Amino acid sequence: MTRRAATLGVIAVALAVPAGSMAAKAAAPETSFPARAGKSRLAFECAADKAIWLRVTNPPRGWLADRASVIRIGRTTFRVEIDGASDSFILSDVPLPKMGVTDGLLAAAKAGEELVLAGRAAEQIPGPDRSFPLTGARAKIERLEKACGRRLVRRSGAALSPS
């Protein structure tokens, strides 16, 4: 009798959880690119407010978030603000706390061949550890934008300068 009561209890709990909340706990859409070397991954991911975030997981050893404020995509350099812990950083070229990346950064990522962590702290890291090839980025990012239902984020002057 106890076993049957436990089974019915589990079923009751499963039925009490609305289906919408289970979907909300599912992972947000994302697309990622591994570093040329090391364990680091660069991920473009969908936020709750439909903005797209740029996250670096397992950042290269020696990369200090408070000093690494620049990324380079192709010939374009972007100043970014960083938020996060030691195992994952969110990069944003939109002033905090809005977070997210602008259309300029996404366009550069779609057209670029690689994204490189730059800045004073990143210069001490071996090149392959801070370089993320953007293989197939255009198609991957466009699928992410569609899945995310992203609204446009515009800001003039997002790119610092072509190098």
Secondary structure, 3 states (H helix, E strand, C coil): CHHHHHHHHHHHHHHHCCHHHHHHCCCCCEEEEECCCCCCEEEEEECCCCCEEEEEECCCCCCCCCCCCEEEECCEEEECEEEECCCEEEEECCCCCCCCCCHHHHHHHHHCCEEEEECCCHHHCCHHHHEEECCCHHHHHHHHHHHHCCCCCCCCCCEEEEC
